[in-house]
Amino acid sequence: AATRLAAEQEVENLSGLSPNPEKDIFVVRENRTTCLMAEFAAKFIVPYDVWASNYVDLITEQADIPLSRGAEMKGKCGTNESELELSWLDQAYTLKLSFLKEGHNTSRGPEASWKLSRILFTYDTSERTYFKDAVSPGKHTASSHRLSALVTPAGRSYECQAQQTISLVSSDHQKSVQLLLSEVRLQPFDIPADFVFSEEHKCPVDQREQLEETLPLILGLILGLVIVVTLGIYHIHHKLTASQVQIPRDRSQYKHMG
């Protein structure tokens, strides 16, 4: 059964199709149908210790590790749980993203949503591309704790162009590793058609930026409408006033009447 499952599953790194060299595209297909799609740019900021010039004190340096375009990938799709695992530079770096779909009760009735529920990042400070002269080089693991990120209504994809920072805690003396995500479009469940995202659910930052872009236009239209309505009311009032009989205020002017 495991052999048949492996034969029916395809994983594809389509990063070369992205015009942005920092953005990666990954697709997991089962039974010839897309079951997970992910597009994003990712970078890790990892603190590590090096000896000071006196070789007595330790100082902290920072490694900036981008997700490599040539990353190998594995994926797993399920009804309520899905995974995407990426590795690069001969397994020196591995990123595993776990997704969970769950139901909950709201004032509108039962609803379902999915979220990024766990991040596991392994890195090797003996790797020399990004780490220089690390003290006690070796493998470390950085992971999330009770993560609930990228929360999205079930049946929709998540989209966020803005950069987001997620903090991970490392096994290396509890150091804080930062994962920077940007240009994200992701859907780990309920993909409607092969290689086709569902309707997007925009992150709050993107929604706010979109509002900031459209708000001046909306306010301009409202102001223009108020001016038009005001001029219209003034014009109508002026015509009505002009057509009314003007009654003389000076009583002497009544003498010629009758």
Disulfide bonds with the S-S distance in Angstrom:
Cys35-Cys77 2.00
Cys160-Cys203 2.04
